[in-house]
Structure formats: C-alpha cells, structure tokens
Amino acid sequence: MQSHRDWLLERHGSICAYCGTETPSDIITLDHVRPRRGQTAYDRADNLVLACRECNAAKADQPLVSFLMQRRARGVFLLHYGDHLSEPLKQLARQASERPLLAKEA
C-alpha cells in the first residue's frame, strides 16, 4: 500500500481528499473510501485517498454517503482529489455534493 500512498502524493500532493487541507506528508494518512472491514480486496488504488488525521478519524468505518452528508463540501473535494476512484464511489460523491466541482489546474 506504500506504492499507492506514494502515487497519490505524487498525483495530488499532500492534500486531504475530504477537506482539502494541506497536511505534512509524514502525517497524512491513507484512507479506504469504502471501509475494508478486514477485507484486502478494498486495498486497491480506486478505493484509497489521502486524508488528514481528523477526517480519517471522523469517517472511521461509517458508509461514505453518511460521512459526505454530514458536510457536503467533502464531496467536492473527494471528486477533485479522488478523480482516480471507481465510478460508483464518484457517483456517490456527486450525489452528496451541493457545490460545483473544483476547476482542474492546468
């Protein structure tokens, strides 16, 4: 999973995919968007994002929709910093989001 973490750091920088906060790379965490609950099948790149400790702890093992609905701006950040996620996860984020998507940087 270190390779997934390194790939995400290179792709998006050390930014939380849920709140958009820049976090030092040595303390940012790797989060399973869909909780794995002990299943290694969820350790794929299309289910992993970087998250600050606060967001990772707040999300814990709750379903993605529940977490996003608590603060709908999270869906906007997730769609931007989780553009590599599986299509079903991106669809959940789109449905939970109340704001337009962030513009991609050139």
C-alpha positions as CSV (number, residue, x, y, z in Angstrom):
1,M,0.0,0.0,0.0
2,Q,3.0,2.3,0.3
3,S,3.2,2.4,-3.5
4,H,-0.5,3.7,-3.6
5,R,0.4,6.3,-1.0
6,D,3.4,7.5,-2.9
7,W,1.4,7.5,-6.1
8,L,-1.3,9.7,-4.5
9,L,1.2,12.1,-3.0
10,E,2.8,12.5,-6.5
11,R,-0.6,12.9,-8.2
12,H,-2.3,15.3,-5.8
13,G,0.2,16.4,-3.3
14,S,-0.2,16.1,0.5
15,I,-3.8,17.3,0.5
16,C,-6.8,15.7,2.3
17,A,-9.3,14.4,-0.2
18,Y,-12.2,15.1,2.2
19,C,-11.5,18.7,3.4
20,G,-8.8,20.0,1.0
21,T,-6.4,20.8,3.8
22,E,-2.7,20.6,3.0
23,T,-1.1,18.2,5.6
24,P,2.5,17.4,6.1
25,S,3.3,14.3,4.0
26,D,4.8,12.5,7.0
27,I,1.5,12.6,8.9
28,I,-1.2,12.4,6.2
29,T,-3.0,9.1,6.3
30,L,-4.2,6.7,3.6
31,D,-7.9,6.1,3.9
32,H,-10.2,3.4,2.4
33,V,-13.1,5.3,0.9
34,R,-15.3,2.2,1.2
35,P,-14.3,0.7,4.6
36,R,-12.5,-2.6,4.1
37,R,-13.6,-4.2,7.4
38,G,-10.7,-6.7,7.2
39,Q,-11.1,-7.4,3.5
40,T,-7.9,-7.0,1.4
41,A,-9.9,-6.6,-1.8
42,Y,-10.6,-3.0,-0.8
43,D,-6.8,-2.2,-0.8
44,R,-7.0,-1.1,-4.5
45,A,-5.9,2.3,-5.7
46,D,-9.5,3.1,-6.8
47,N,-10.7,2.8,-3.2
48,L,-7.8,4.8,-1.5
49,V,-7.3,8.5,-0.9
50,L,-5.1,10.6,1.3
51,A,-6.8,12.1,4.4
52,C,-5.8,14.3,7.3
53,R,-6.0,12.5,10.6
54,E,-9.1,14.5,11.7
55,C,-11.1,13.5,8.6
56,N,-9.9,9.9,8.7
57,A,-10.9,9.6,12.4
58,A,-14.2,11.3,11.8
59,K,-15.0,9.0,8.9
60,A,-13.9,5.8,10.7
61,D,-15.9,2.9,9.3
62,Q,-19.1,4.7,8.5
63,P,-20.5,4.4,5.0
64,L,-19.3,7.0,2.5
65,V,-22.7,8.6,2.0
66,S,-23.2,9.2,5.7
67,F,-19.8,10.8,6.0
68,L,-20.3,13.1,3.0
69,M,-23.8,14.1,4.0
70,Q,-22.5,15.4,7.3
71,R,-20.5,18.1,5.4
72,R,-21.5,18.2,1.8
73,A,-18.4,20.1,0.7
74,R,-16.4,16.9,1.3
75,G,-18.0,15.5,-1.9
76,V,-16.5,18.4,-3.9
77,F,-13.0,17.7,-2.5
78,L,-13.4,14.0,-3.0
79,L,-14.3,14.4,-6.6
80,H,-11.2,16.6,-7.2
81,Y,-8.6,14.7,-5.1
82,G,-10.2,11.3,-5.8
83,D,-10.6,11.6,-9.6
84,H,-9.0,8.1,-9.7
85,L,-11.7,6.4,-7.6
86,S,-14.1,3.8,-9.0
87,E,-17.1,5.2,-10.9
88,P,-19.6,4.1,-8.2
89,L,-17.7,6.0,-5.5
90,K,-17.5,9.1,-7.6
91,Q,-21.3,8.8,-8.3
92,L,-21.9,8.7,-4.5
93,A,-19.8,11.8,-4.1
94,R,-21.6,13.6,-6.9
95,Q,-25.0,12.9,-5.3
96,A,-23.8,14.1,-1.9
97,S,-22.2,17.2,-3.1
98,E,-24.0,20.5,-3.1
99,R,-21.4,22.6,-4.8
100,P,-19.9,22.7,-8.3
101,L,-16.7,20.8,-8.9
102,L,-13.4,22.4,-8.4
103,A,-11.7,23.5,-11.5
104,K,-8.7,21.4,-12.6
105,E,-5.4,23.2,-12.6
106,A,-3.6,23.3,-15.9
